[in-house]
Amino acid sequence: MDVAHLGHVELLTPKPDDSLRFFRDVMGMTVSGAQGDSVFLRGWDDYERYSLQLTASKTSGLGHAAFRTRSAQALERRVAALRADGCEVTEVTDNVGHGPSFRFRDPDGHVFELYWETEWYAAPDDRRAALKNQPERYPARGVNVRRIDHFNCLAVDVRACRAFFERTLGFRCTERIELDSGEEAGMWLTATNKSYDFAFTKEAHGVPGRFHHVTFALDSREAVLQAADTFLDAGVPIETGPHKHAVQQTFFLYVHEPGGNRVEVAHAGARLVLAPDWKTITWTEAERKKGQAWGLRTVESFHTRGTPPLPGEDAP
C-alpha cells in the first residue's frame, strides 16, 4: 500500500482552446496554472494544485496518469520494484505542482508517473471557502465537479496489465471480468478504500496504448441528473447515461470533450472497500451480457471507441 491515491491525469487535445472552455465553463473546474502547451485545472475539493493537465497535441488521448505515494520512502520502494521488474524508469524534475516524479510504461504502453512531494492548493481570497477544511469555494458554475475520481485505459492484454500493477505497485483488484475463453476483459484496481482508482478494459481493435475515459466525482445522483441538463444547455451530446453500472455500482453519465476524449461524471454512493481481505469479484461473460444494473442498453461506441482515434474513425 505504498501508493496513496490518483493525483492527476494528462489529456492530450487537438483543440486546446475548446477543451479548456469545456472543462472550465461546462465542467466548472478552476484554472490553477499553465506551462508551455499545458493548462492545469482542479475540482473544488481536490487538495492538490490540480487534477487535470490539458496539453495541446496533434491528437487526443492520455498523456500520462500520476499517482502520489504515501512517503518519500514509499516512492523509493516502488521505483526500485519497477526497475527490478525490468521496467525503464525516468526521473522528471520540471513538474508543475509537485516535486520530482518517476515515469514508466505499463505492458500496453500507457505512461504512468509516481511522485511524493506536492503543492497543496492555496485558494486566492476570491476563491477561499468559508470552511477552513474545504480547499476552495464551491464554484456554482456548470457541472461543479468535486474532484477527480478515476480513469479507464484500454489494453490489448488486460490480465498482463493487472498483474503488472499488482506486482510492482501493490494495487488491489476489487472486481474483474473473465470471458468464457479465459481471457480477462476488464479489471478495477484500488490503492485506497475507494472501490477503484482506475480500470483497464479490453481494447476492441488490438491497438495498444489507447484511452477510454477520465471520471470526475459529483456530490449525488441528483447532481449527475443536473449535469445532464447542463450538457444539454451547453450543446454537449450525451453518449450514454444516466444509468447505473453493474460493476462497481456507479451512477454515471458519459460525454466527449471537444478534443475527442471521453469524460464521465459519476457518483459512487457510499460504497467503500473496507475489508483488508477483500475477495475479488469476478463477473462472467454471461453476466456482463445482461448489461448495466439498470437503464438503457449501453451504446456500441462505448465498447469500440477510444483515443487517440483510429484511422477512419468518426469523431464523436
C-alpha positions as CSV (number, residue, x, y, z in Angstrom):
1,M,0.0,0.0,0.0
2,D,2.8,2.4,-0.9
3,V,0.6,4.2,-3.4
4,A,-1.7,6.8,-1.7
5,H,-4.1,7.8,-4.5
6,L,-4.6,9.0,-8.0
7,G,-3.2,12.5,-8.3
8,H,-3.9,13.7,-11.8
9,V,-4.4,12.8,-15.4
10,E,-3.0,14.5,-18.5
11,L,-5.3,14.6,-21.5
12,L,-4.0,15.4,-25.0
13,T,-6.2,17.6,-27.2
14,P,-6.0,18.8,-30.8
15,K,-8.5,21.6,-29.8
16,P,-6.9,23.1,-26.7
17,D,-8.9,26.3,-26.5
18,D,-12.2,24.5,-26.9
19,S,-11.2,21.8,-24.4
20,L,-10.2,24.4,-21.9
21,R,-13.6,26.2,-22.2
22,F,-15.3,22.8,-21.8
23,F,-13.5,21.9,-18.5
24,R,-13.6,25.4,-17.1
25,D,-17.1,26.7,-18.1
26,V,-19.1,23.5,-18.6
27,M,-17.5,21.2,-16.1
28,G,-16.9,24.0,-13.6
29,M,-13.2,23.4,-12.9
30,T,-10.8,26.1,-11.9
31,V,-7.6,27.0,-13.8
32,S,-4.6,26.8,-11.5
33,G,-1.6,27.3,-13.7
34,A,-0.1,27.0,-17.2
35,Q,3.3,25.9,-18.6
36,G,4.3,25.5,-22.2
37,D,1.5,23.8,-24.1
38,S,-0.3,22.7,-20.9
39,V,-3.1,24.3,-18.7
40,F,-3.8,22.9,-15.3
41,L,-7.3,22.6,-13.7
42,R,-8.8,21.4,-10.5
43,G,-12.1,20.4,-8.9
44,W,-13.2,22.4,-5.9
45,D,-12.4,19.6,-3.4
46,D,-9.0,18.5,-4.9
47,Y,-6.4,19.2,-2.2
48,E,-3.5,19.3,-4.6
49,R,-3.0,22.2,-7.0
50,Y,-4.5,20.4,-10.0
51,S,-6.0,17.1,-11.0
52,L,-6.2,17.6,-14.8
53,Q,-3.5,18.7,-17.2
54,L,-4.7,19.7,-20.6
55,T,-1.9,19.6,-23.3
56,A,-2.2,20.8,-26.8
57,S,-1.3,17.9,-29.2
58,K,-1.9,16.7,-32.8
59,T,-4.3,14.1,-31.5
60,S,-6.3,13.1,-28.4
61,G,-5.6,10.5,-25.8
62,L,-3.8,10.0,-22.5
63,G,-0.5,11.9,-22.0
64,H,0.1,10.3,-18.6
65,A,-1.6,9.4,-15.3
66,A,0.1,10.1,-12.0
67,F,-0.2,8.6,-8.5
68,R,1.1,10.1,-5.3
69,T,2.9,7.8,-2.9
70,R,2.5,7.7,0.9
71,S,6.0,8.9,1.7
72,A,9.4,9.6,0.2
73,Q,10.5,6.1,1.3
74,A,7.4,4.6,-0.4
75,L,8.3,6.3,-3.6
76,E,11.9,4.8,-3.4
77,R,10.5,1.3,-2.8
78,R,8.1,1.5,-5.7
79,V,10.7,2.8,-8.1
80,A,13.0,0.0,-7.0
81,A,10.3,-2.5,-7.6
82,L,9.6,-1.2,-11.1
83,R,13.3,-1.4,-12.0
84,A,13.6,-4.9,-10.5
85,D,10.7,-5.9,-12.7
86,G,12.7,-4.8,-15.8
87,C,10.8,-1.5,-16.2
88,E,12.6,1.5,-17.6
89,V,12.0,4.4,-15.2
90,T,12.9,8.0,-16.0
91,E,13.1,10.8,-13.5
92,V,11.3,14.1,-14.4
93,T,12.2,17.3,-12.5
94,D,10.4,20.2,-14.3
95,N,7.0,19.4,-12.9
96,V,4.2,21.9,-12.1
97,G,2.6,21.5,-8.7
98,H,4.7,18.6,-7.4
99,G,8.3,17.5,-6.9
100,P,10.5,15.1,-8.8
101,S,8.5,12.2,-10.4
102,F,9.3,8.9,-12.0
103,R,7.8,7.9,-15.3
104,F,7.3,4.4,-16.7
105,R,5.1,2.5,-19.1
106,D,2.8,-0.4,-18.4
107,P,2.8,-3.5,-20.6
108,D,0.3,-1.9,-23.0
109,G,2.4,1.3,-23.4
110,H,0.5,3.8,-21.3
111,V,2.7,6.3,-19.5
112,F,2.4,6.5,-15.7
113,E,4.1,8.6,-13.1
114,L,4.8,8.4,-9.3
115,Y,5.6,11.3,-7.1
116,W,5.7,12.2,-3.4
117,E,6.4,15.9,-2.9
118,T,3.3,18.0,-3.8
119,E,1.9,21.5,-3.6
120,W,-1.2,21.9,-1.5
121,Y,-3.7,24.2,-3.2
122,A,-3.9,27.7,-1.6
123,A,-7.0,29.5,-2.8
124,P,-6.8,33.2,-3.5
125,D,-9.1,35.4,-1.5
126,D,-11.9,35.4,-4.1
127,R,-11.8,31.6,-4.2
128,R,-11.4,30.9,-0.5
129,A,-14.2,28.8,1.2
130,A,-15.9,29.7,4.4
131,L,-15.0,26.3,5.9
132,K,-11.2,26.0,6.5
133,N,-11.3,22.3,5.8
134,Q,-12.5,22.8,2.2
135,P,-9.7,23.7,-0.3
136,E,-11.8,26.0,-2.5
137,R,-15.2,27.7,-2.7
138,Y,-17.9,25.8,-4.4
139,P,-17.8,27.2,-8.0
140,A,-21.6,27.4,-8.7
141,R,-20.6,27.1,-12.4
142,G,-21.6,24.4,-14.9
143,V,-21.4,20.8,-13.6
144,N,-19.4,21.8,-10.5
145,V,-17.2,18.7,-10.4
146,R,-15.9,18.0,-6.9
147,R,-12.7,16.0,-7.6
148,I,-11.0,13.6,-9.9
149,D,-12.2,10.1,-9.2
150,H,-10.7,7.5,-11.6
151,F,-9.8,6.8,-15.2
152,N,-10.0,3.9,-17.6
153,C,-7.4,2.7,-20.1
154,L,-7.9,0.3,-23.0
155,A,-5.5,-2.6,-23.2
156,V,-4.7,-5.5,-25.6
157,D,-3.8,-7.8,-22.6
158,V,-5.8,-6.8,-19.6
159,R,-4.5,-9.6,-17.4
160,A,-0.9,-8.7,-18.1
161,C,-1.5,-5.1,-17.0
162,R,-3.3,-6.2,-13.9
163,A,-0.5,-8.5,-12.8
164,F,2.0,-5.7,-13.5
165,F,0.3,-3.2,-11.3
166,E,-0.3,-5.8,-8.5
167,R,3.3,-7.0,-8.7
168,T,5.1,-3.7,-8.9
169,L,2.8,-1.1,-7.2
170,G,0.7,-3.2,-4.8
171,F,-2.7,-2.3,-6.2
172,R,-5.6,-4.5,-5.2
173,C,-8.1,-5.8,-7.7
174,T,-11.7,-5.4,-6.4
175,E,-13.6,-6.6,-9.5
176,R,-12.8,-8.2,-12.9
177,I,-14.4,-9.6,-16.0
178,E,-13.4,-13.0,-17.4
179,L,-14.8,-14.2,-20.7
180,D,-15.7,-17.8,-21.5
181,S,-12.4,-18.2,-23.3
182,G,-10.5,-17.4,-20.1
183,E,-9.4,-14.0,-21.4
184,E,-9.6,-11.2,-18.9
185,A,-11.8,-8.4,-20.4
186,G,-11.8,-5.9,-17.5
187,M,-10.2,-5.2,-14.2
188,W,-10.7,-2.5,-11.5
189,L,-7.8,-1.6,-9.2
190,T,-7.6,0.4,-5.9
191,A,-4.9,1.8,-3.7
192,T,-7.4,3.2,-1.2
193,N,-10.7,2.4,0.5
194,K,-12.5,3.5,-2.7
195,S,-13.7,0.6,-4.7
196,Y,-11.4,1.6,-7.6
197,D,-8.9,4.3,-8.6
198,F,-8.5,3.1,-12.2
199,A,-9.6,0.4,-14.6
200,F,-8.5,-1.4,-17.7
201,T,-10.9,-2.9,-20.2
202,K,-10.3,-4.8,-23.4
203,E,-9.3,-2.9,-26.5
204,A,-11.6,-3.9,-29.3
205,H,-9.2,-3.4,-32.2
206,G,-5.9,-4.9,-30.8
207,V,-4.3,-1.4,-30.8
208,P,-2.1,-0.8,-27.6
209,G,-1.9,2.4,-25.6
210,R,-5.4,3.8,-26.1
211,F,-7.6,5.6,-23.6
212,H,-11.2,5.2,-22.6
213,H,-12.2,7.9,-20.2
214,V,-11.5,10.1,-17.2
215,T,-14.1,10.4,-14.4
216,F,-14.9,13.3,-12.0
217,A,-17.0,12.8,-8.9
218,L,-20.2,14.7,-8.2
219,D,-21.9,15.0,-4.8
220,S,-25.0,12.9,-5.5
221,R,-27.1,11.1,-8.1
222,E,-29.2,14.2,-8.4
223,A,-26.1,16.1,-9.4
224,V,-25.5,13.7,-12.2
225,L,-29.0,14.3,-13.5
226,Q,-28.4,18.1,-13.2
227,A,-25.2,17.6,-15.2
228,A,-27.3,16.1,-17.9
229,D,-29.3,19.3,-18.1
230,T,-26.1,21.4,-18.1
231,F,-24.7,19.4,-21.0
232,L,-28.0,19.8,-22.9
233,D,-27.9,23.5,-22.5
234,A,-24.2,23.7,-23.5
235,G,-24.8,21.7,-26.6
236,V,-22.7,18.8,-25.5
237,P,-24.1,15.4,-26.8
238,I,-24.5,12.7,-24.2
239,E,-23.1,9.4,-25.3
240,T,-24.8,7.2,-22.7
241,G,-26.5,7.5,-19.3
242,P,-27.6,8.5,-16.8
243,H,-27.6,4.8,-15.8
244,K,-26.1,2.6,-13.1
245,H,-23.2,0.3,-13.7
246,A,-23.4,-3.3,-12.5
247,V,-19.7,-3.5,-12.0
248,Q,-18.8,-1.1,-9.1
249,Q,-22.4,0.2,-9.0
250,T,-21.5,3.8,-10.1
251,F,-24.3,6.1,-11.2
252,F,-22.9,7.6,-14.4
253,L,-23.1,9.8,-17.5
254,Y,-20.6,10.0,-20.4
255,V,-19.9,12.8,-22.8
256,H,-16.9,13.7,-25.1
257,E,-14.9,16.9,-24.6
258,P,-14.2,18.9,-27.8
259,G,-10.8,17.3,-28.2
260,G,-12.4,13.9,-28.5
261,N,-11.6,12.4,-25.1
262,R,-14.5,10.6,-23.3
263,V,-15.4,12.2,-19.9
264,E,-17.6,10.7,-17.2
265,V,-19.3,12.4,-14.3
266,A,-20.3,9.9,-11.6
267,H,-21.5,9.3,-8.1
268,A,-20.3,6.1,-6.4
269,G,-22.7,6.4,-3.4
270,A,-21.4,5.3,-0.1
271,R,-19.7,2.2,-1.5
272,L,-16.2,1.6,0.0
273,V,-14.0,-1.4,0.3
274,L,-13.0,-1.6,4.0
275,A,-12.2,-5.3,4.2
276,P,-8.4,-5.9,4.3
277,D,-9.1,-9.4,2.9
278,W,-11.5,-8.4,0.2
279,K,-12.0,-11.2,-2.3
280,T,-12.0,-10.1,-5.9
281,I,-15.5,-10.2,-7.6
282,T,-15.3,-12.0,-10.9
283,W,-18.1,-11.3,-13.5
284,T,-18.7,-13.9,-16.2
285,E,-19.3,-13.2,-19.9
286,A,-23.0,-14.2,-19.5
287,E,-23.4,-11.9,-16.5
288,R,-21.9,-9.0,-18.4
289,K,-24.1,-9.6,-21.4
290,K,-27.1,-8.6,-19.2
291,G,-25.8,-5.1,-19.5
292,Q,-25.9,-2.3,-16.9
293,A,-27.6,-2.8,-13.5
294,W,-30.4,-0.7,-14.9
295,G,-31.0,2.0,-17.5
296,L,-30.8,1.7,-21.3
297,R,-28.5,-0.7,-23.1
298,T,-25.0,0.7,-23.5
299,V,-24.4,2.1,-26.9
300,E,-21.9,0.3,-29.2
301,S,-19.5,3.2,-29.4
302,F,-18.8,2.8,-25.6
303,H,-17.2,-0.6,-26.3
304,T,-15.4,0.3,-29.5
305,R,-14.3,3.9,-29.4
306,G,-11.2,5.3,-27.6
307,T,-8.5,7.9,-28.1
308,P,-6.4,8.5,-30.0
309,P,-8.9,7.8,-32.8
310,L,-8.1,5.1,-35.3
311,P,-7.8,5.9,-39.0
312,G,-11.2,6.4,-40.5
313,E,-13.0,6.5,-37.1
314,D,-15.7,9.2,-36.9
315,A,-15.3,12.0,-34.4
316,P,-17.9,11.8,-31.5
